[in-house]
Amino acid sequence: MNASTPGRLTFRLAQSGDFDAVVKLSEGIYDGHDYLPFIFHKWLQRDNLDVLLAYFDEKLVGLQACFVVDEGRTLIRRAERILAELRGQGLARQLREFARKYVSEHYSNVQRERFTILSDLASSVDQTKLLDIGILSYDIQKKLSCGAAISTTNAIEIEMCSKEYFSSVILSSPVREQLFPANVIVVNLCPFEPLRSNIDHMLQESDEFFVEKCADDALPRSFSSGTFSLRVKFLEWHATYYAKDPVLLEAHLLHQLKRACEVINGDFIFLSVQDESLTLSARKVMEENLQLKENDWPSEQTVNLYERSVSM
């Protein structure tokens, strides 16, 4: 597919042979925390994810990934990038407009667009903020003892959440309404409706799901996802929590930190993502209880989730 817009800007779908050019386009982005080189080829294999490239004459100048979920109703905008020397010239706007047009033509049920940003920069004129999500980042040294340094006195046991339990219990009506009041579950900073039809999409975003152990006749009051993520210069573990009780949050946080130490053989960065109201509780666990040093990335400590109509 190829289409033209004013200013000699042209668009087409990415192919595997574009990898080197995409890596070059992404050089220096996120100060070494860029993930795109490690998932580019995987994204090209997904049926509901399209990577669009923007060219100025013969030069690659932009990229936009379009992820369609929620039974075809939602476009999730991801991995946007514009060549550094051309930023601020309106190319991002043209790229987004083409992405919306492309998705509307190829996914007829799409009604809305969602995206997350690491600072409160989006205009509220034509889009609505859905969530404020707190994000904390800490340096974890290989020498950290998972047995001794990561300990807790609470008796809450966290266990792996199977795909079957996720579907039948976590996404059941009473639990879903309690855990996800905005009707959104964010997995690896990617927003979904908590629908059973989204399970496979969520599993592509996260390595493991966790839930507190409870009696057979009791409903869980917490849930979390953990994702090991390769970055250009770093190893990262993203832990996202859903719990109203700070005690449950602490149990999940400690469990995920211990799990990350088991999975990653080396130094890494641990990202704690939670409802903004629980950020202070998470910070207390990480800094006061575990004496961990906060990393300076990302520079912003709030992730904002926005939604807009694709017709706007």
BELCORDA-V422008 format. One record per residue. PHI is phi in whole degrees, -180 to 180 (none if undefined). BURIAL is # if it has 9 or more other ideal C-beta (glycine too) atoms within 8 Angstrom, else .. D_LAST is the distance of its C-alpha to the last C-alpha in Angstrom with 2 decimals. Layout:
PHI/BURIAL/D_LAST  PHI/BURIAL/D_LAST
//
This chain:
none/./23.82  -146/./23.33  -141/./20.72  -112/./20.85  -136/#/18.68  -56/./20.09  85/./22.63  61/./24.30  -83/#/21.85  -125/#/22.15  -130/#/20.99  -159/#/22.87  -74/./23.48  -72/#/25.93  -128/./29.47  -59/./32.36  -70/./34.00  -86/#/31.23  -54/#/32.39  -61/./34.49  -67/./31.87  -66/#/29.26  -63/#/31.92  -65/./32.68  -59/#/29.05  -91/#/29.04  -56/./32.36  84/./32.61  -70/./29.20  59/./29.47  53/./33.15  90/./34.43  -96/#/32.29  -70/#/30.15  -105/#/30.07  -56/#/28.48  -57/#/31.87  -91/./33.14  -122/./30.39  -55/#/29.18  -66/./31.51  -66/./30.82  -62/#/27.08  -65/#/27.86  -89/./29.78  -81/#/27.06  -73/./25.75  -111/./22.30  -134/#/21.77  -120/#/21.09  -105/#/21.84  -102/#/20.32  -113/#/22.35  -114/#/21.65  -121/#/24.69  -111/#/25.74  59/./28.59  -104/./30.48  -103/./29.52  -70/#/27.22  -124/#/24.92  -161/#/22.09  -148/#/21.32  -145/#/18.49  -97/#/19.34  -119/#/17.07  -113/#/18.64  -106/#/17.75  -136/#/19.43  57/#/19.68  57/./20.93  85/./18.09  -90/#/15.28  -124/#/14.27  -95/#/13.54  -103/#/15.49  -87/#/15.19  -139/#/18.79  56/./21.41  -66/#/19.39  -152/#/21.93  -126/#/22.48  -52/#/26.02  -52/./27.50  -75/./28.65  -112/#/25.32  -69/#/23.14  84/./21.60  -111/./21.15  88/./17.43  -69/#/18.14  -62/#/16.17  -63/./12.91  -64/#/13.97  -65/#/15.01  -66/#/11.83  -63/./9.95  -66/#/12.98  -61/#/13.11  -64/#/9.80  -65/./11.17  -61/#/14.54  -65/#/13.82  -61/#/12.12  -77/./15.27  -106/./17.73  -132/#/16.65  -67/./15.81  -92/./15.51  -64/#/12.74  -118/./10.40  -145/#/9.47  -122/#/10.08  -128/#/13.00  -158/#/15.09  -114/#/18.19  -134/#/19.48  -91/#/23.03  -153/./22.44  -85/./20.38  -107/./18.45  -73/#/14.75  -71/./13.26  -92/./12.81  -67/./10.64  -121/./7.17  -148/#/9.06  -119/./12.28  -80/#/15.60  -98/#/17.40  -145/#/20.66  -110/./23.04  -117/#/25.39  -78/#/28.65  -136/#/29.92  -123/#/33.53  -137/#/35.31  -136/#/39.08  -82/#/41.63  -115/#/43.76  -89/./47.09  -57/./48.77  -73/./51.83  -60/#/50.05  -83/./52.07  -67/#/49.93  -85/./52.87  -90/./54.18  -74/./51.41  -105/#/48.77  -140/./50.36  -149/./49.60  -94/./51.79  -77/./49.47  -95/./50.37  -77/#/46.89  -101/./46.81  -105/#/43.64  -135/./43.61  -65/./41.58  -101/#/39.09  -73/./39.47  -61/./36.73  -67/./38.47  -69/#/38.61  -57/#/34.99  -71/#/34.05  -82/./36.59  -114/#/36.74  -60/#/33.96  -94/#/31.24  -74/./33.19  -54/./31.82  -66/./34.07  -74/#/33.79  -59/#/30.06  -68/./29.42  -77/#/31.87  -82/#/30.79  -125/#/26.99  -62/./26.14  -87/./22.41  59/./22.53  -138/#/21.84  -119/#/24.53  -99/#/24.18  -120/#/26.54  56/#/27.19  62/./24.04  -115/#/21.98  -86/#/20.32  -133/#/21.12  -72/#/21.47  -76/#/25.27  -109/#/25.80  -63/./28.90  -68/./26.97  -94/#/25.59  -57/#/29.13  -63/./29.75  -65/#/26.51  -67/#/27.58  -67/./31.07  -74/./29.84  -95/#/28.47  -130/#/31.53  -77/./35.26  -146/#/36.52  -117/#/35.71  -135/#/38.07  -149/#/39.02  -76/#/41.90  -73/./44.94  -142/./45.64  -61/./47.97  -59/./47.27  -96/./46.66  -109/./44.35  -98/./40.61  -68/#/39.35  -116/#/37.77  -156/#/36.37  -161/#/34.77  -152/#/34.02  -124/#/33.05  -129/#/34.80  -135/#/33.83  -86/#/36.11  -128/#/34.12  -80/./35.61  -124/#/34.47  -57/./35.70  -119/./38.27  -140/#/38.21  -110/#/38.50  -135/#/36.22  -124/#/36.06  -104/#/32.90  -114/#/33.78  -118/#/31.16  -117/#/32.59  -130/#/31.78  -164/#/34.51  -92/./35.02  -91/./38.67  -58/./39.56  -67/./42.60  -67/#/40.56  -58/#/38.27  -61/#/41.41  -61/#/42.82  -66/#/39.77  -61/#/39.58  -66/#/43.26  -64/#/43.16  -69/#/40.30  -64/#/41.98  -65/#/45.17  -65/#/43.44  -62/#/41.81  -64/#/45.28  -72/./46.62  -80/./44.02  -100/#/43.84  -97/./47.12  154/./46.66  -69/./44.88  -156/#/41.19  -109/#/38.37  -105/#/37.49  -101/#/33.98  -105/#/33.83  -120/#/30.41  -153/#/30.39  -56/#/28.88  -56/#/29.09  -67/./31.71  -106/#/34.03  -63/#/33.81  -63/./37.01  -65/#/38.82  -65/#/37.86  -62/#/38.93  -62/#/42.24  -62/#/43.02  -71/#/42.25  -97/#/43.90  -84/./46.59  -78/./47.67  -101/#/47.26  57/./47.63  -90/#/44.89  -94/./43.55  -73/#/39.87  -84/./38.18  -91/./36.19  -125/#/33.19  -73/./30.38  -70/./30.74  -93/./28.23  -112/./29.28  -136/#/26.02  -100/#/23.26  -109/#/19.95  -103/#/17.63  -117/#/13.94  -137/#/11.22  -143/#/7.43  -76/./5.57  -71/#/5.56  -85/./3.82  -84/./0.00
//
